[in-house]
Amino acid sequence: MKKIEFGNIGALSLAVALALGLTACGGDDAFDGSTTNTTDTTDTTGAPSSGAVTGTAVEIAVSYPVTNALEDLQNGFYRRIAAVMVTDRDGNAVPDGTIVNLNVIDSVIAEGTINTGDSITGNTLTDAGVTIGDGITTTTMDMAAVLRHGQPHTIESGDRVFLFNPDVTAVNADAADVSRIIDRNSITNTSINVSTAYVGSYPNTTYPAGNTKYIIGASLLGAEVSGVDSSGNLTTGASATVNGIAEFKITYPANVGTINSGCGDVPDFDARISPQGSGRVFVVASVAGNPAVTAVSDDFCFVYMAAGTLGAVPESLSAPGSISVQFRDGGDTVRVPFARIYASLDNSGGAGVTLDVPAVGYYRTNSSGYITATVLGDSGVSGKTADITFTAGGEPDVKITVKYKIP
């Protein structure tokens, strides 16, 4: 389905802001998160179960629907729906109106690991081994940058630093310390300052050297996260729970320069984004006033709309040569870069065609959404035929067949 209607969507009014209690938005707890759902460890020995009476929020989980989840806004942008569930220690929904602060990062400016000699303490994070967003090239805090829309973006005040390691499942910092806002005025070549002091110091006994990874980033590719109020209107940076669920939506540009950003292993190949590897997307949800109840999700990306079409030039061949295959998505027919395209041969017609399929077993579209496949040879017998079928990865019904006949 190309378009899903979500009701009357409008701007956030002052009345809605006051009704939702959004005065905390923009503060440090507007973007506090951890690698796992977190639990309040307050001692409740001897306390009876709260039963039907809901208590303090202790758990938060982010989820994205798979079907009917994406809307084509018909203006070059797509919008994806999502939600968080917030519960107390008994698994009850928290009271309606509980505010969940939301933030999205689509560009990693710098990253690193707190090793021996590095530290996080007070308002300062110090790392002598920081890298740019590719995770490989060393830099300094004051020189780290990404290139977006033709302009470099260094670490600025208001950018976010959060302690999160997407490569492991273990928490690598206390939840209350996971997210902070950067104060650019105090940056040096090895350190940054944040607007609110960290509760703990790292490394420590629980999180030794080499355990705590951090990521510094901002929304620079155009991702925007919005909450949803009870009337279906979008709200800036926060959403309120109803029956424990707070809905939100992420809007992002859907064009050949951005689509598929952050999806799967695409960052490893994404030559559109400089530095390569920096186009990763993270969503953080936290309960307002309780930064220890947070969740970090790296499951979101600039996903293309399902279905779509493959086009091939030429559509038939009579001798070895190249075939150009283009992949367009099922929404605004955006060409999809860095998507997997599989090829299969049917030589039952006797042509004995061979094809230059890469060793990994599939082709990958280039930054313009094309692949080039080359027929290397045939049996050379006149009148013999073969079918060369290309299929979009994950889309078994999106395919095209090129006919081959030896003259």
Order of alpha helices (4+ residues) and beta strands (2+ residues): alpha-beta-beta-beta-beta-beta-beta-beta-beta-beta-beta-beta-beta-beta-beta-beta-beta-beta-beta-beta-beta-beta-beta-beta-beta-beta-beta-beta-beta-beta
